[in-house]
Amino acid sequence: SVYLHQCIIQCLALLPLVFGRPAFTCGGVLSGETGFLGSEGFPGVYPPNSKCTWKITVPEGKVVVLSFRFIDLESDNLCRYDFVDVYNGHANGQRIGRFCGTFRPGALVSSTNKMLVQMISDANTAGSGFMAMFSAAEPDRRGDQYCGGRLDKPTGSLKTPNWPDRDYPAGVSCLWHIVAPKNQLIELRFEKFDVERDNYCRYDYVAVFNGGEVDDAQRIGKFCGDSPPAPIVSERNELLIQFLSDLSLTADGFIGHYKFRPKKLPTTPAAPVTTPVPTTTSLKPTVPLCQQKCRRRGTLESNYCSSNFVLAGTVISTVPRGTSLQATVSIINVHKAGNLAIQQAGKNMSAKIIVVCKQCPLLRRGLNYIIMGQVDEEGRGKVLPSSFIMNFKMKNQKLLNALNNKQC
């Protein structure tokens, strides 16, 4: 049973205490076919302001498989405070993933016989830390549960474990790192796609990143459900595809194909972004979008149906990008999600919002807002000068709840 399984894990962690020494120390060098590692003092509360590094080596010719048996770190939607990082190799390796909260990832597999695990905590800690088991596996005989790897041929495919014979298994993590020559880009298309559906893709999902790391700032999109994502083209010569399934429902999975393509400018220049000009007998000159007056139009009720997404949230970071601004919003409530890509870490959810003209409307860090807007093809919220934005107060909640039942 689940309870027996948890008991066994806790007992394994406590065994060293019987012999009068700490259960786990801060970091270390681990080698062999199999072994355990855990946060300092596990299963007690991990210490603050620490940085612990474990270097794992399995026999030459094999790969490292890391399975988290328990994880309980301070929860944050971007894992900024306390977290565990897992890397390929021992130095300057590709980051396989960053984890916090209580979400237990599936098995993580290195591409060589070396892996590095690092845990960092800040001044405020919360939780019992983590315990994980490592083992050696044959690179070509890792079983259905393992997947991913480096892809550097001009064309290729990637698919979920068990495809197409049966559903992908529960509790797996796959990471494909596609690397093209420096002067080329990568085009990725999904032929078939069926991943457990959820409005926010919290449970099973595919995430695609520009570059070679799982980096939230470089995320192109996060996908689930049974509709294949639109074709994706990388910005540079590296693309990272992460597939993760939790420990419950599964689905058919997916198969995707990639190809390298040369960097080139589009044959026709993109049209400048302007507001539509009304058809009248006397046309006035078009005012550029970001020089227009910053004025929201209508009310909460009148904007609800015309908006792709409606949420209440706290702005936790803002990053200028040319004339626009990228804001990360920690979500208080979602009243209409549309195709907005929502990230979950523990119980916290967040979304990326692009303010097309960074001064209009002005979003300030630390403040709560009701935000209405459209969603771009990468799943990010898009806010124009005319979009409906207002400060969120608890007295607005009743009206927002009523809008949840509005028929559009």
C-alpha positions in Angstrom: 0.0 0.0 0.0 1.0 3.7 -0.2 1.3 3.9 3.5 3.6 0.9 3.7 5.7 2.3 0.9 6.1 5.7 2.7 7.0 3.8 5.9 9.7 1.9 4.1 11.2 5.1 2.7 11.2 6.8 6.1 12.7 3.7 7.7 15.5 3.6 5.1 16.3 7.2 5.9 16.4 6.6 9.6 18.6 3.5 9.5 21.9 5.5 9.9 20.5 7.1 13.0 20.6 3.7 14.7 24.4 3.8 14.5 24.6 7.2 16.1 25.6 9.4 13.1 23.6 12.0 11.1 21.2 10.5 8.4 22.8 12.6 5.6 25.5 15.2 5.4 25.8 18.3 3.2 27.0 17.0 -0.2 29.6 14.3 -1.0 31.1 12.1 -3.6 29.1 9.0 -4.4 30.0 6.1 -6.6 29.0 2.6 -7.4 26.0 0.8 -8.9 23.4 2.3 -6.5 23.1 4.5 -3.4 21.2 7.1 -1.5 21.6 10.9 -1.0 19.5 13.4 1.0 19.5 16.9 2.4 21.6 17.5 5.5 19.9 16.0 8.6 17.0 14.4 6.6 14.3 13.6 7.7 14.7 16.6 10.1 14.4 20.2 8.8 17.2 21.2 6.5 19.5 24.1 7.7 19.2 27.6 6.3 21.8 29.4 4.1 23.4 26.2 2.8 24.8 25.0 -0.5 25.3 21.2 -0.8 26.7 19.4 -3.8 26.7 15.7 -4.5 28.8 14.3 -7.4 27.6 10.9 -8.5 29.6 8.5 -10.7 28.4 5.1 -11.9 30.6 2.5 -13.8 32.0 3.6 -17.1 29.6 2.9 -20.1 26.5 3.3 -18.0 24.2 6.2 -17.2 22.9 7.6 -13.9 19.2 7.2 -13.0 18.1 9.5 -10.2 14.7 8.8 -8.5 13.4 11.2 -5.8 11.7 9.2 -3.0 10.7 12.2 -1.0 10.9 16.0 -1.5 9.6 18.8 0.8 11.3 22.2 0.2 10.0 25.7 0.6 7.4 26.2 -2.2 7.7 29.0 -4.7 6.3 29.2 -8.2 9.7 29.9 -9.7 11.8 27.9 -7.2 13.8 31.0 -6.3 14.5 30.4 -2.6 15.1 26.7 -1.7 15.6 24.2 -4.5 17.4 21.1 -5.8 19.2 21.4 -9.2 20.2 18.2 -11.2 22.9 18.4 -13.9 24.5 16.2 -16.5 28.2 15.6 -15.7 30.2 17.1 -12.9 31.2 20.5 -14.2 29.4 23.0 -16.5 26.9 20.3 -17.4 23.4 20.8 -18.8 20.8 21.4 -16.1 18.2 18.6 -16.3 15.8 20.3 -13.9 15.1 22.4 -10.8 12.7 21.2 -8.1 11.1 22.6 -5.0 7.8 22.3 -3.0 6.4 18.8 -2.6 6.1 17.8 -6.3 8.1 14.6 -6.8 9.5 14.4 -10.4 9.8 11.2 -12.3 13.1 9.4 -12.9 15.9 11.7 -14.2 18.5 10.2 -16.5 22.0 11.5 -17.3 23.6 11.2 -20.8 26.9 9.9 -19.3 28.0 8.1 -16.2 28.2 11.3 -14.1 25.5 13.5 -12.5 25.7 16.4 -10.1 22.9 17.3 -7.6 23.0 20.6 -5.8 20.6 21.8 -3.0 20.5 25.5 -2.1 18.5 27.1 0.8 18.1 30.7 1.8 17.7 32.3 5.3 14.2 31.0 5.7 13.6 27.3 5.5 10.5 25.2 5.4 10.3 21.4 5.1 12.1 18.2 5.6 14.3 18.4 2.5 14.7 15.5 0.1 15.9 11.9 -0.3 16.7 10.3 -3.6 18.2 7.1 -4.9 20.7 6.7 -7.7 21.4 3.6 -9.8 23.3 2.6 -12.9 21.6 1.6 -16.1 22.6 0.5 -19.6 22.3 3.5 -22.0 20.4 1.4 -24.6 18.5 -0.9 -22.2 16.9 1.5 -19.8 13.4 0.1 -20.2 10.2 1.8 -21.1 10.4 4.2 -18.2 13.4 6.2 -19.4 13.6 8.5 -22.4 15.3 11.7 -23.7 18.9 12.3 -24.7 21.0 14.5 -27.1 19.9 14.8 -30.7 22.3 16.3 -33.2 21.4 14.7 -36.6 19.8 17.0 -39.2 16.4 15.3 -38.7 14.9 13.0 -36.1 12.0 12.1 -33.9 11.1 12.0 -30.3 8.2 10.1 -28.6 6.9 9.2 -25.2 7.8 5.9 -23.6 5.5 3.0 -24.9 4.5 4.9 -28.0 2.4 3.8 -29.9 1.6 0.5 -28.2 0.1 1.8 -25.0 -0.2 4.9 -22.7 3.0 6.5 -21.4 3.8 5.4 -17.8 3.1 7.5 -14.7 6.0 9.3 -12.9 8.5 9.8 -15.8 10.7 12.8 -16.7 12.1 13.0 -20.3 14.5 15.6 -21.6 15.5 15.9 -25.2 18.3 18.3 -26.1 18.4 19.1 -29.8 21.6 20.8 -31.0 22.0 22.1 -34.5 25.1 23.7 -36.1 25.7 27.3 -35.1 24.3 28.8 -38.2 21.0 26.8 -38.2 17.7 26.8 -36.3 15.5 23.9 -35.3 11.9 23.3 -36.4 9.7 21.0 -34.3 6.4 19.6 -35.3 4.2 17.2 -33.3 2.4 14.6 -35.5 0.2 13.1 -32.7 -0.3 14.6 -29.3 -2.4 13.3 -26.3 -1.2 14.4 -22.8 -3.5 14.4 -19.8 -5.8 17.5 -20.1 -5.8 20.2 -17.5 -6.6 23.9 -17.9 -3.2 24.9 -16.5 -1.1 21.8 -17.6 -0.3 21.2 -14.0 0.0 17.4 -14.0 1.4 16.0 -17.2 2.9 18.4 -19.8 5.4 19.1 -22.5 7.5 22.2 -22.1 9.7 23.6 -24.9 12.7 25.9 -24.2 15.1 28.0 -26.3 18.6 26.9 -25.4 20.0 24.0 -23.5 18.5 24.5 -20.0 15.1 24.3 -18.3 15.0 28.1 -17.9 11.6 29.7 -17.3 12.7 32.9 -19.0 13.5 30.9 -22.2 10.3 28.9 -22.2 8.5 28.9 -25.6 5.4 27.1 -24.3 3.8 24.5 -22.1 1.4 22.1 -23.6 -1.1 19.4 -22.7 -4.5 18.0 -23.9 -5.2 16.3 -27.3 -4.5 19.1 -29.8 -0.9 19.2 -31.3 0.9 22.5 -30.6 1.6 24.7 -33.6 5.0 24.2 -35.2 7.8 25.6 -33.2 11.0 27.3 -34.5 13.9 27.9 -32.2 15.6 31.3 -31.8 19.1 29.8 -31.7 20.7 26.5 -32.5 19.5 24.7 -29.4 16.1 23.5 -28.3 15.1 21.6 -25.1 11.9 19.5 -24.9 10.8 18.4 -21.4 8.1 15.8 -20.8 6.8 15.1 -17.4 4.0 12.9 -16.1 2.8 12.7 -12.5 1.9 9.6 -10.5 -1.8 9.4 -11.6 -3.6 9.5 -14.9 -1.8 8.9 -18.2 -2.7 9.1 -21.9 -1.6 8.0 -25.4 1.4 10.4 -25.5 3.0 12.0 -28.5 5.4 11.7 -31.4 7.2 14.7 -32.8 9.7 15.3 -35.6 12.4 17.9 -35.9 14.6 19.2 -38.7 17.4 21.8 -39.0 16.8 24.8 -41.1 19.1 27.7 -42.1 18.8 31.1 -40.5 17.2 33.5 -42.9 15.1 36.6 -42.8 11.5 36.2 -43.8 10.9 36.9 -47.5 8.3 39.6 -46.7 8.8 42.0 -43.9 6.4 41.9 -41.0 3.7 44.6 -41.1 4.1 47.2 -38.3 1.7 46.9 -35.4 -0.9 49.7 -35.7 -4.4 50.1 -34.6 -7.2 49.5 -37.2 -8.2 52.7 -39.0 -11.9 53.2 -39.3 -13.1 53.4 -42.9 -14.3 57.0 -43.4 -14.2 59.5 -46.2 -11.4 61.5 -44.4 -8.6 59.2 -43.1 -6.5 60.6 -40.3 -2.9 59.6 -39.9 -2.5 56.4 -37.8 -1.0 57.0 -34.3 1.6 54.4 -33.5 0.4 51.9 -30.8 2.7 53.0 -28.0 2.1 56.7 -28.6 -1.7 56.4 -28.0 -3.3 57.6 -24.9 -3.2 55.1 -22.1 -6.8 54.6 -21.3 -8.7 51.4 -20.5 -12.1 51.1 -22.1 -15.4 49.7 -20.7 -15.9 47.9 -17.5 -15.1 44.5 -16.0 -18.4 43.1 -17.3 -18.1 44.6 -20.8 -14.5 43.3 -21.3 -15.1 39.8 -19.9 -16.3 38.1 -23.1 -13.8 39.9 -25.5 -10.8 38.9 -23.4 -9.0 35.6 -23.8 -8.1 35.5 -20.2 -9.2 37.1 -16.9 -7.2 36.7 -13.7 -6.4 38.4 -10.4 -2.8 38.2 -9.3 0.3 39.8 -7.8 3.1 41.1 -10.0 6.3 39.4 -8.7 8.8 40.5 -11.4 9.1 42.8 -14.4 11.7 42.6 -17.1 11.9 45.4 -19.8 12.3 43.9 -23.3 12.8 46.9 -25.7 9.6 48.9 -25.8 7.7 46.1 -24.0 7.7 44.6 -20.5 7.5 41.0 -19.4 5.8 40.6 -16.1 5.5 37.4 -14.0 2.2 37.3 -12.2 1.6 35.1 -9.1 -2.1 34.0 -9.5 -4.7 34.7 -6.8 -7.6 33.5 -8.9 -8.2 32.6 -12.6 -11.6 33.5 -13.8 -11.1 32.7 -17.5 -8.0 30.9 -18.7 -8.3 30.5 -22.5 -5.0 29.2 -23.8 -2.9 31.1 -21.2 0.1 28.9 -20.2 0.1 28.7 -16.4 3.0 27.3 -14.5 2.6 25.4 -11.2 5.2 24.9 -8.5 3.7 23.2 -5.4 0.5 25.1 -4.7 1.6 28.3 -6.4 0.6 29.2 -9.9 2.0 31.9 -12.2 1.7 33.2 -15.7 3.8 35.4 -18.1 2.2 38.7 -19.2 3.6 40.8 -22.0 2.8 44.5 -21.7 3.2 45.5 -25.3 3.9 49.2 -24.4 5.8 49.0 -21.2 4.5 52.3 -19.8 0.9 51.6 -20.7 -0.7 50.2 -18.6 1.9 50.5 -15.9 2.3 47.3 -13.8 4.3 47.7 -10.6 6.0 44.9 -8.7 4.3 43.8 -5.5 0.9 45.2 -6.4 -2.3 43.2 -7.0 -4.2 43.6 -10.2 -7.2 42.3 -12.2 -5.7 41.7 -15.6 -7.7 41.1 -18.8 -6.1 40.5 -22.2 -5.4 38.3 -25.2 -3.1 35.3 -25.4 -0.3 35.0 -28.0 0.7 31.8 -29.8 3.3 31.0 -27.1 0.6 31.0 -24.4 1.7 34.3 -22.9 -0.8 36.9 -21.8 -0.7 40.1 -24.0 -1.8 43.5 -22.7 -2.4 46.5 -25.0 -2.9 50.2 -23.9 -6.6 49.7 -24.2 -6.7 46.4 -22.2 -8.8 46.5 -19.0 -6.4 46.5 -16.0 -7.3 47.7 -12.5 -6.0 47.3 -8.9 -7.5 44.2 -7.2 -9.2 44.5 -3.9 -11.1 41.9 -2.0 -14.4 43.8 -2.6 -14.0 43.0 -6.4 -14.1 39.3 -5.7 -17.9 39.0 -5.6 -18.3 40.6 -9.0 -15.5 38.4 -10.5 -17.1 35.3 -9.1 -20.4 36.4 -10.7 -18.6 36.8 -14.1 -17.4 33.1 -13.9 -21.0 32.1 -14.7 -21.4 34.7 -17.6 -22.4 33.1 -20.9 -20.4 34.6 -23.8 
